[in-house]
Amino acid sequence: MNAVAPGATRTAANEAVFDVPGLTEQIAAMTALDRLGGPDDVADVAAFLASDAARWITGQVIDASGGLFLGPRL
């Protein structure tokens, strides 16, 4: 079994969280890809894991955070 670990992902359900002034920019600046994720970003990872292309991947937690947990950019 595998799992997907999304990072800061803007969805309809949590839109109010990201209405805090400056929060979106602050979180985006902490990611390697310089943006928040969207539902499609996480869905693409899940679809890959469900596909035959991922048949040899087992017991993994796949980080789908856009690099949020890589550490500060220098």
C-alpha positions as CSV (number, residue, x, y, z in Angstrom):
1,M,0.0,0.0,0.0
2,N,1.2,3.5,-0.8
3,A,0.1,6.9,0.4
4,V,0.1,10.5,-0.9
5,A,1.2,13.2,1.6
6,P,0.0,16.6,0.1
7,G,1.4,19.8,1.3
8,A,-0.4,23.2,1.3
9,T,-3.2,22.5,-1.2
10,R,-5.8,25.1,-2.0
11,T,-9.3,23.5,-2.4
12,A,-12.9,24.7,-2.2
13,A,-13.1,23.1,1.3
14,N,-10.2,25.1,2.8
15,E,-10.4,28.3,0.7
16,A,-11.1,30.5,3.8
17,V,-7.8,29.4,5.4
18,F,-5.9,31.0,2.5
19,D,-7.9,34.2,2.7
20,V,-5.6,35.3,5.6
21,P,-3.6,38.3,4.1
22,G,-0.1,37.2,3.0
23,L,-0.5,33.6,4.0
24,T,-0.6,32.2,0.4
25,E,2.5,34.2,-0.5
26,Q,4.3,33.1,2.7
27,I,3.7,29.4,2.1
28,A,4.4,29.6,-1.6
29,A,7.8,31.2,-0.8
30,M,8.6,28.2,1.3
31,T,8.1,25.7,-1.6
32,A,10.6,24.7,-4.2
33,L,8.0,25.3,-6.9
34,D,7.0,28.7,-5.5
35,R,3.3,28.1,-5.4
36,L,0.5,26.3,-3.5
37,G,-0.8,23.1,-4.8
38,G,-4.2,22.5,-6.3
39,P,-6.4,19.5,-6.3
40,D,-5.1,18.5,-9.8
41,D,-1.5,18.4,-8.5
42,V,-2.5,15.8,-5.8
43,A,-4.9,13.9,-8.1
44,D,-2.1,13.4,-10.6
45,V,0.1,11.8,-8.0
46,A,-2.7,9.6,-6.8
47,A,-3.5,8.6,-10.4
48,F,0.1,7.7,-11.1
49,L,0.2,5.5,-8.0
50,A,-3.0,3.8,-9.1
51,S,-1.6,3.2,-12.6
52,D,0.3,0.2,-13.9
53,A,3.3,2.5,-14.2
54,A,3.6,2.4,-10.4
55,R,3.2,-1.3,-10.1
56,W,6.7,-1.8,-8.5
57,I,6.3,1.0,-5.9
58,T,5.2,-0.5,-2.5
59,G,5.0,0.8,1.0
60,Q,5.9,4.4,0.2
61,V,4.6,7.8,1.3
62,I,4.9,10.1,-1.7
63,D,5.4,13.7,-0.8
64,A,3.2,15.9,-3.0
65,S,4.0,19.2,-1.5
66,G,5.8,21.1,-4.2
67,G,8.9,20.9,-2.1
68,L,7.4,22.5,1.0
69,F,9.5,20.3,3.4
70,L,12.8,20.6,1.6
71,G,14.0,23.4,3.8
72,P,14.8,27.1,3.1
73,R,15.9,28.3,-0.3
74,L,19.2,30.0,-0.3
